[in-house]
């Protein structure tokens, strides 16, 4: 299925309020996953072939569960995880202040 830029352009914040409701046939899954409260990592790849443009994205942590809200309403940054704090650029969002161990860090420790 070719990527449709219109899906992103036509997606607005009101999608959050109607998530799980009848969307009139509009595809909103990528937008809601993008703004899902627990989404902290996004990786995308773009490919063009014979007049089509494809965009594939991988989101982590998973979300986009119909029965659950996109996010929990409340005071901004009032429930940031331990080691995180209110982000200085993205107002009202918790920012990663903690370092997650990676293979590179483990290799450096072993050397």
C-alpha positions in Angstrom: 0.0 0.0 0.0 1.5 3.3 -1.0 2.2 5.9 1.7 -0.3 8.8 1.6 1.0 12.1 2.7 -2.6 13.3 3.0 -2.9 11.0 6.1 -0.4 13.1 8.0 -1.6 16.4 6.6 -5.2 15.8 7.4 -4.5 14.4 10.9 -5.2 16.9 13.6 -5.4 16.9 17.4 -9.1 16.1 17.3 -8.1 12.6 16.3 -7.0 12.0 19.8 -10.4 12.8 21.2 -12.2 10.5 18.7 -9.7 7.6 18.9 -11.7 4.4 18.9 -14.8 6.1 17.5 -16.0 5.9 14.0 -13.5 7.8 11.9 -15.6 7.8 8.7 -13.1 5.6 6.9 -10.1 7.8 7.6 -6.9 6.0 8.6 -5.6 7.5 11.8 -3.4 4.7 13.2 0.0 6.3 12.4 -1.0 9.6 13.9 -2.3 8.1 17.1 0.8 5.9 17.5 3.0 8.9 17.0 1.3 10.9 19.8 0.7 7.8 22.0 1.9 8.6 25.6 4.2 5.7 25.9 5.8 6.1 22.4 9.4 7.1 23.1 11.3 5.8 20.0 10.4 6.1 16.3 12.4 4.8 13.3 11.3 5.3 9.7 12.5 4.4 6.3 11.4 5.9 3.0 11.6 4.1 -0.4 10.5 5.2 -3.9 9.6 2.8 -6.6 7.8 3.2 -9.9 5.7 6.3 -9.0 5.0 5.2 -5.4 6.6 6.4 -2.2 6.6 4.0 0.7 7.2 5.0 4.3 7.6 2.3 7.0 7.9 3.3 10.6 8.5 1.3 13.8 7.3 2.7 17.1 8.3 1.7 20.6 6.9 1.2 23.1 3.9 -0.3 21.4 0.5 1.3 21.9 -2.5 2.2 19.7 -4.8 0.0 21.6 -8.5 0.9 20.8 -9.7 0.4 24.4 -7.1 2.7 25.9 -6.8 6.5 25.7 -3.9 8.0 23.7 -2.7 9.7 26.9 -3.9 10.4 30.4 -5.2 13.9 30.9 -3.7 15.8 33.8 -1.1 18.3 34.9 1.8 18.4 32.5 4.9 16.5 33.7 3.1 15.5 37.0 3.8 11.8 36.4 7.2 11.8 34.7 9.0 8.5 35.2 11.9 8.3 37.6 15.0 9.8 36.0 13.0 12.0 33.6 11.8 15.6 33.9 9.8 18.2 32.0 11.5 18.6 28.6 13.0 22.1 28.1 12.0 22.3 24.5 8.8 20.2 24.2 6.7 22.0 26.9 4.5 19.8 29.0 6.2 16.5 28.0 8.5 14.4 30.0 12.0 14.2 28.5 14.5 11.4 28.7 17.1 12.4 31.3 18.1 8.8 32.1 20.6 6.8 30.2 19.5 3.4 28.9 22.2 0.8 28.7 23.3 -0.1 25.2 25.6 -2.6 23.7 28.2 0.1 23.2 28.2 1.0 26.9 28.6 -2.7 27.9 31.5 -3.1 25.5 33.2 0.0 27.0 32.8 -1.4 30.5 34.4 -4.7 29.5 37.5 -3.1 27.8 
